[in-house]
Amino acid sequence: MKTYPSRPATPERKYMDGNIAVYLFILIALIAGISTLQFYRGRKQNLKILEHSIRILEKSFKPKDKNYTVIGIYIGYDATYKVIHNIIRNIKAVVLLLPRQSLLYMPIAKLTSRFDKIFLIINYKKDKNFPGEAHLVKKGYYRLGIKRAIKGIEKMQIERMIIGTNKYYLIYTHRSLIERLINFVKQLEDPSIINHVAIVPKNKRLYLAAKLVPDKLEELAKKFYELGLSI
């Protein structure tokens, strides 16, 4: 097999190769710089939201005892509050934020997680009884549909309602319970933050999944707590 001697690099080619290397170095340095800037900016923003939410939840529930578990470093936390009311065993809160500190993962998280989230659960004592079950769910919140998200849905009534500018499913076995959930959502300044609120008798709990909006959190937490004490 014939072999041919390689052509010596021309000055023009050496110049082009050198330019490409310089451009790549500048690009990598630029990405690294932006990533570092985003890390500090995003971390600061998330810490501010986390600290604000903790302060508001404690102000709203006035716990006699509390426990926090960190989720990730700047992503969120799991909290358990013991309150003074005898009918309530505890209140659970889970806060999950978008990874604002990560330039590369943030676009993916916006597609998967979509927004900052808060979950609140009032766990009642064993002697608490409910006359039925009720769920109010924003249309589109569960990507695989409400039938996959709610057990026993085939035995419940299903209706649709528009609250504000959003469509909701009303899923229930007892009309008075769903009316309470509807009133709770309608009373909020911004009902659109509610994704799912439910009374679940099997687990003795009142459940809430909502979009975490810092300046709406105090109203949300206080009215949810009031709802929990009233049912």
C-alpha positions in Angstrom: 0.0 0.0 0.0 1.4 3.4 -1.0 1.9 6.0 1.6 2.1 9.6 0.9 4.0 12.1 2.9 1.8 14.5 4.8 1.7 18.0 3.6 3.4 20.5 5.8 1.0 22.9 7.5 0.8 26.2 5.7 1.1 29.5 7.6 -2.6 30.1 6.8 -3.7 26.8 8.3 -1.5 27.3 11.4 -3.2 30.7 11.8 -6.7 29.2 11.5 -5.9 26.4 14.0 -4.5 28.9 16.4 -7.6 31.1 16.1 -10.0 28.2 16.7 -8.1 27.3 19.9 -8.3 30.9 21.1 -12.0 31.1 20.4 -12.6 27.8 22.2 -10.7 29.0 25.2 -12.6 32.3 25.3 -15.9 30.4 25.0 -15.1 28.0 27.8 -13.9 30.8 30.0 -17.1 32.8 29.2 -19.3 29.8 30.1 -17.4 29.2 33.3 -17.7 32.9 34.2 -21.4 33.0 33.6 -21.9 29.7 35.4 -20.1 31.0 38.5 -22.0 34.3 38.4 -25.3 32.3 38.1 -24.3 30.0 40.9 -23.9 32.9 43.4 -26.9 34.8 42.1 -29.1 31.8 42.1 -27.9 30.6 45.5 -28.7 34.0 47.0 -32.1 34.1 45.5 -33.0 30.5 46.6 -31.7 31.1 50.1 -33.8 34.3 50.3 -37.0 32.4 49.3 -36.2 29.5 51.7 -35.6 31.9 54.7 -38.8 33.9 53.8 -40.9 30.7 53.6 -39.7 29.4 57.0 -40.4 32.7 58.6 -43.9 32.9 57.1 -44.8 29.3 58.0 -43.7 29.7 61.6 -45.6 33.0 61.8 -48.8 31.3 60.4 -48.7 28.0 62.4 -47.1 29.3 65.6 -45.6 25.9 66.4 -44.7 24.7 69.9 -42.1 22.4 68.3 -40.5 22.2 64.9 -38.1 20.1 62.9 -36.4 20.8 59.6 -34.6 18.5 57.1 -32.7 20.1 54.3 -33.4 18.8 50.7 -30.3 19.4 48.6 -28.2 22.4 49.6 -30.2 25.2 48.1 -33.2 23.4 46.8 -35.6 23.1 49.7 -36.6 21.5 53.0 -39.0 19.2 54.7 -40.6 20.6 57.9 -42.7 19.1 60.7 -44.6 21.4 63.0 -46.3 20.5 66.3 -49.1 22.9 67.0 -51.3 23.7 70.0 -54.6 22.4 68.7 -55.5 19.0 70.0 -57.2 17.8 66.9 -54.0 18.1 64.8 -51.2 15.6 65.2 -48.8 17.7 63.1 -48.4 19.9 60.0 -45.9 18.8 57.3 -44.4 21.3 54.9 -42.2 20.6 51.9 -40.7 23.4 49.8 -38.9 22.6 46.5 -37.3 25.3 44.5 -36.0 25.5 40.9 -32.2 25.0 40.9 -31.4 28.7 40.1 -27.8 28.2 41.1 -27.2 25.8 38.1 -27.0 27.5 34.7 -27.0 24.2 32.8 -29.7 22.3 34.8 -32.1 25.2 35.2 -33.6 25.0 31.7 -34.3 21.3 32.2 -35.9 21.9 35.6 -38.2 24.5 34.1 -39.5 21.8 31.7 -39.8 19.1 34.4 -40.6 20.9 37.7 -42.0 24.0 36.0 -42.1 26.3 39.1 -41.3 26.6 42.8 -43.5 24.3 44.8 -44.9 24.1 48.3 -46.8 21.1 49.8 -48.7 21.4 53.1 -50.3 18.5 54.9 -52.4 18.8 58.1 -52.3 15.3 59.8 -55.2 14.9 62.2 -55.3 12.6 65.2 -56.8 9.1 64.8 -60.2 10.0 66.3 -60.8 12.6 63.6 -63.6 11.6 61.1 -64.7 13.0 57.8 -68.0 12.3 56.1 -66.3 11.7 52.8 -63.4 12.6 50.4 -62.9 15.6 48.2 -60.3 16.9 45.7 -60.0 20.1 43.8 -57.3 19.7 41.1 -56.1 22.2 38.5 -56.5 20.9 35.0 -53.1 20.0 33.5 -51.3 19.8 36.9 -51.0 16.0 36.6 -49.4 15.3 33.3 -50.6 11.7 33.3 -54.1 12.7 34.2 -56.2 12.7 37.4 -57.2 9.1 37.2 -53.6 8.0 37.8 -53.1 10.5 40.7 -56.2 9.9 42.8 -57.0 6.4 44.1 -60.6 5.3 44.0 -61.6 8.1 41.6 -63.9 5.8 39.8 -66.2 5.8 42.8 -66.4 9.6 43.0 -68.3 12.4 41.4 -66.3 14.4 38.9 -67.3 17.9 37.8 -65.5 20.9 36.2 -65.3 24.5 37.3 -63.6 27.7 36.3 -62.1 29.6 39.2 -60.5 32.8 38.2 -58.9 32.1 34.8 -58.1 28.4 35.5 -60.1 25.2 35.0 -60.4 22.8 37.9 -61.7 19.3 38.4 -64.0 18.7 41.4 -63.7 15.1 42.6 -65.7 14.1 45.6 -68.0 11.8 47.5 -69.5 14.4 49.8 -70.8 17.7 48.4 -70.3 19.8 51.5 -66.5 19.0 51.6 -65.9 20.0 48.0 -67.8 23.3 48.7 -65.4 24.0 51.5 -62.4 23.5 49.2 -64.0 25.7 46.5 -64.6 28.5 49.0 -61.0 28.2 50.3 -59.6 28.6 46.8 -62.0 31.4 45.8 -61.1 33.4 48.9 -57.4 33.7 47.8 -56.2 36.8 46.2 -54.6 34.6 43.5 -56.4 31.3 43.2 -54.2 30.2 40.3 -51.4 29.2 42.7 -53.5 26.2 43.8 -52.7 23.0 42.0 -54.4 20.4 44.3 -56.2 20.6 47.6 -57.8 17.6 49.2 -59.6 16.1 52.2 -58.4 12.5 52.5 -60.3 10.5 55.2 -58.3 7.3 54.8 -55.1 9.1 55.9 -56.8 11.6 58.2 -55.3 14.6 56.4 -55.9 17.8 54.6 -53.5 18.1 51.6 -52.3 21.1 49.5 -50.0 21.4 46.5 -49.4 24.9 45.4 -47.1 27.2 43.4 -44.8 28.9 45.9 -45.1 32.7 45.3 -43.3 34.5 48.2 -45.7 37.5 48.5 -48.7 35.1 48.4 -47.4 32.6 50.9 -48.7 34.2 54.2 -52.2 34.4 53.0 -52.1 30.8 51.6 -50.6 29.4 54.8 -53.0 31.2 57.2 -56.2 30.4 55.2 -55.1 26.8 54.8 -54.6 26.5 58.5 -58.0 28.1 59.1 -59.6 25.6 56.7 -57.9 22.8 58.6 -59.3 23.9 61.9 -62.8 24.4 60.6 -63.4 21.0 59.0 
